[in-house]
Amino acid sequence: MKRDGNHNALLTILLSAVGYLAPFLARCADAPIQLSVDAREISRRILHARLEIPAAPGPLTLLYPKWIPGEHAPTGPITDLVGLKISAGGQTIAWRRDPVETCIFHLDVPAGASNVEVTLDYLLASDPTGFSAAASSSASLGVVSWNTLLLYPQGAAANSITYSARLQLPEGWKYATALPRSGESPEGIQFQPVSLETLIDSPVMAGAHLRAFDLSRGSQTPHRLNVVADSAAALEVSAEDQGRFSNLVQEANALFGAHHYRSYDFLLTLSDQVAHFGLEHHQSSDDRGPERMLIDEDIRKGWAFLLPHEMVHSWNGKYRRPAGLATPDYQAPMKTELLWVYEGLTDYLGEVLAARSGLWNPTNYTERVAMNADMLEHQRGRDWRPLVDTTDSAQLLYAARDEGASWRRGTDFYAEGGLVWLEADVTIRQQTQGKRSLDDFCRRFFGGENTGPQVVAYTLADVINALNEIAPLDWNGFFQKRIYSVNKRAPMGGVEQGGWRLVYRDTPSDMLKVFETDHKLVIVADSLGAVVKQEGEIVDVIPGSPADRAGVGPGMKLLGVNGRRWTQELLRAAIKETKTNSGPLELLIENGDTFKTCRLDYHDGERYPYLERDETKPDILATIIKASAR
Ligand SMILES: [Zn+2]
């Protein structure tokens, strides 16, 4: 019978869970797990690891980290865990992968054994698409993410298991990490024993060309910008930029009033061979950008949000964390509803801090806000899904294709969460006649006393209560309307009440140009309704736009414009001429192995987003981005 079968299955699971748990709990909980990583072949994309795990005879279950903190998804690269061998006292132990959970391995520890030895290899990716499991090394540098190189016993929380790690790097490479070191020998760098949580929270960045810049500016707490790059030239950070990064440290600490790290290390990897992203940690951040990010002014401006964003996460995300994301280990699924606070507020504060620290000038900031607002206006998926549905399905959207992004929506909780928090900030300033701001909320919610790393979980009610202590308002209604309801328009209240409005002009802003160059895109979303790669692939078409109505779709390829082979310049010129041409704009399109001409009925010329001052209102945005610590 079906029902009885289900009951039996449940009973079996419960009994086996107890069976697996008991020997682990019986073992000496204090003995650290020894982890040795050989990263000498990181440039050829293979790492070797060896673990000694204390264990008592009987069934043992070992887990590979699956849900990766900060990635908000089950992105542990289990496919690239290879060469797994387990033994005890020189005797090979057979293991079986769990039939349902592919990151779980079952084995039996033989009688008389007090520990098991695990050896494994990890294959690093060369594909730069993704996060910490994507391309992480080049010929002269690499990032070691400990979660890719270890197993841990089932049944204990990540903050209650101790690991003692050792790491061998290629000859002559330097390294930087927040992980405390106890010594160095020919066998490698020996790190102090730490919890599994701290180990995974502390990646190591290494390479032949590495420089560290002191950002402390006399403060008791060490703050460092560590940069590794594919060339020595890429490390020539100007004194002016070093000053801006020091400003960032000061502005962030002024914003929150206290910090929850003993020291803070930016681990910045500059390489065109690795994935470009940032991953937050309590006392460091794994930040990766283009090789010329600190020596090319355009690239610097385009990426100036990255370090502020990741540093804000030390407070918003690592210290204070939504209860659904504060999981006990790496197997429990994360509940991602409150990512609009975790990521949305961080997006807002990161961009504000980029401006307050001088990494952006005020024009860079307003151009960036205009781009965000404009992108959100194009997300036609807002016709069918509320913002909270993008947070609830974050684990899917992080991995979604670019094609169809408008109708699907993407991880909009970053930029749209940012606009909602801007509106919250402007609202508080208006309600309190400028006496209070979101800075006060930040100090109350994320500040307190200086401490070392710790996690304090929160719920939506906690956020609302803290906001009410700053400025009483129906904050629940405020968020229900903007986050939890379908909204056909992007939330522009913060921009408009802040003294600005979204307008369109016929040349792209500097920040938009930088974005297009960096992402190798031609964005004509506000005129034709399309985003095109520089090679002609059509990434997306906005539903209801002229391109959409003419039959152009994502996944097709642009070949020609008005009878000529297309170039970026020709396309923009043709769009400009639509104002005076009465006929349609013709695009020759390749779709698989067929060709067609699409005729776009469009006559408004080029259109690109900007913010424009609304002189009838006070300029609250200018007040928000004014430096406060200097
Ligand atoms: Zn983030």
Residues whose N, C-alpha, C, O or C-beta is under 5 A from the ligand:
A	BS01	ZN	E343
